[in-house]
Amino acid sequence: MASKPEQCASCKWYVGTIGEYGDIRCFAFSKGIPHEILTGQQGHLERYKDDLGIVWEEDPDYVRDARLRERRLAEISDYLDELKKLEGNPACPRCGINVHEVIYGMPAGPPSFGYFAAGCDIDEDSSRYKWWCRKCNILIDDDSIAVSDLARKYHAFERVDKREFQRSARILQSIWRAEQGYDIGELRSRNGSRPLGSRLVMPWARDSLSNYLNENIKGVVREEVMDPAKSRGKLYGKPRIFNDLLSSQPLCFNLFGELKRDLSLATKVMKTLTNGMVDSITDIEFEWSPGKADPDLTGDRSAFDVYVTFLSPNGSKGFIGIEVKYHENLSGKAASYRERYKQIASQMNCFKETSLESLKRQPLHQIWRDHLLAGVHRIANGFEEGFFVFLHPEGNTHCSEAITRYRECLTDTDTFASWTLESVVSAIKRCTDEDWIDLFVDRYLNFEKISTYVQ
């Protein structure tokens, strides 16, 4: 393989820069070669993140053609020099690259690489947007930069967090960890490990159950998760349920654990949330399914994050199957489609026939599968009342947008509801003044706290 500075220049997959502000690209990295590979700090004889399986191969023309060699090396050298001039600029809150300063009006000549000409269309908001990101193609204000800097301070800047809520949620969890005095955990990958503010240290996190808000809730976790007999067959994500502060599985216990311990409180809360459908709560379970892989049900391994059983005012039995989301963006790969889903959908008689193809794909597929599980459970097990709830923070627009689209697929909503974390918290606060719900709000929903940490 070529020497480190020539690694990309000598590769047959090299493309070069495209456009005025274009990053240097290749067939492996169509959106720009990672800096560590371009500089030779990271070899590329083996697969690297997002390289499409394309690794370094020698370009015979590079060996034979001196002009080609000179042009490519000069292109890379000039590009790296330009990037160096940006090092004093802030980093983009979305992708992390150093941004360009914005010039409004008409400059005397073409701006250099370090500047972006925004034109003469100036309004009252223009003075706010001082920076531009060439990768994201967005204008950025100083407030966004400050939050991005805070994320880096708490090791909470992750490029997978594409929207403001995801970025803020990770920062909030990282601040919470620091406030508790807990050591920072790490993210491990094939490229090594690095600190991650929204993680706790293992195995300490498992032994101490510090991902949970109080001893009552920790007791529920010991019974439900750590007891082999009780947890057999349940798909608790480990070690995530112990060390991942953003995971929705620990959130389930932090929100519903106290309600499981106090069913009279759970009854008051659920009466409020269901407009009187519930007369008394009889039990609350976690990661519960009426029959995983049962061909008479959905035939897959779907389960409810939280499962609530109740008696209605007329004495009939009912249930609420709840799917809980927090930081998730619903963009993961959809599970394999089963013909059984279509059969259950027909039995439930609440889906538009024209919506089937949309329901097979994300972001709707998991919502649909859980809704189908609730529907077939109600039919097969003789419940007079029973419905599925999708529970999420109101600020998570990935979830709220998906729910809007999902409702458009329904002809009625008798077996479907969406609740926000904020509405559940409000119902709990109307029924109790215990401090655990305040601890929950401070940890998961107190996004105003972030502004007090921004310098």
Stockholm file with secondary structure:
# STOCKHOLM 1.0

chainA/1-455         MASKPEQCASCKWYVGTIGEYGDIRCFAFSKGIPHEILTGQQGHLERYKDDLGIVWEEDPDYVRDARLRERRLAEISDYLDELKKLEGNPACPRCGINVHEVIYGMPAGPPSFGYFAAGCDIDEDSSRYKWWCRKCNILIDDDSIAVSDLARKYHAFERVDKREFQRSARILQSIWRAEQGYDIGELRSRNGSRPLGSRLVMPWARDSLSNYLNENIKGVVREEVMDPAKSRGKLYGKPRIFNDLLSSQPLCFNLFGELKRDLSLATKVMKTLTNGMVDSITDIEFEWSPGKADPDLTGDRSAFDVYVTFLSPNGSKGFIGIEVKYHENLSGKAASYRERYKQIASQMNCFKETSLESLKRQPLHQIWRDHLLAGVHRIANGFEEGFFVFLHPEGNTHCSEAITRYRECLTDTDTFASWTLESVVSAIKRCTDEDWIDLFVDRYLNFEKISTYVQ
#=GR chainA/1-455 SS CCCGGGTTTTBTTEEEECSTTCCEEESSCTTCCCHHHHTTSSCCSSCCTTSTTCCCCBCHHHHHCHHHHHHHHHHHHHHHHHHHHTTTSCBCTTTCCBCEEEEEBCCSSCCCTTEEEEESCCCTTGGGEEEEETTTTEEEEHHHHHHHHHHHHTTCCCTTCCSHHHHHHHHHHHHHHHHHTCCCEEEEETTEEEEETTBCCTTHHHHHTTTSSSHHHHHHHHHHTSCHHHHTTCCCCTTHHHHBTTCHHHHHHHHHHHHHHCHHHHHHHHHHHTTTCCSEEEEEEEEECSCTTCTTTTSSCCCEEEEEEEECTTSCEEEEEEEECSSCCSCSCCCCCCHHHHHHHHHHTCBCGGGHHHHTSTTTHHHHHHHHHHHHHHHHTTCSEEEEEEEECTTCHHHHHHHHHHHTTBSCCTTEEEEEHHHHHHHHHHHCCCHHHHHHHHHHTCTHHHHHHCC
#=GC SS_cons         CCCGGGTTTTBTTEEEECSTTCCEEESSCTTCCCHHHHTTSSCCSSCCTTSTTCCCCBCHHHHHCHHHHHHHHHHHHHHHHHHHHTTTSCBCTTTCCBCEEEEEBCCSSCCCTTEEEEESCCCTTGGGEEEEETTTTEEEEHHHHHHHHHHHHTTCCCTTCCSHHHHHHHHHHHHHHHHHTCCCEEEEETTEEEEETTBCCTTHHHHHTTTSSSHHHHHHHHHHTSCHHHHTTCCCCTTHHHHBTTCHHHHHHHHHHHHHHCHHHHHHHHHHHTTTCCSEEEEEEEEECSCTTCTTTTSSCCCEEEEEEEECTTSCEEEEEEEECSSCCSCSCCCCCCHHHHHHHHHHTCBCGGGHHHHTSTTTHHHHHHHHHHHHHHHHTTCSEEEEEEEECTTCHHHHHHHHHHHTTBSCCTTEEEEEHHHHHHHHHHHCCCHHHHHHHHHHTCTHHHHHHCC
//
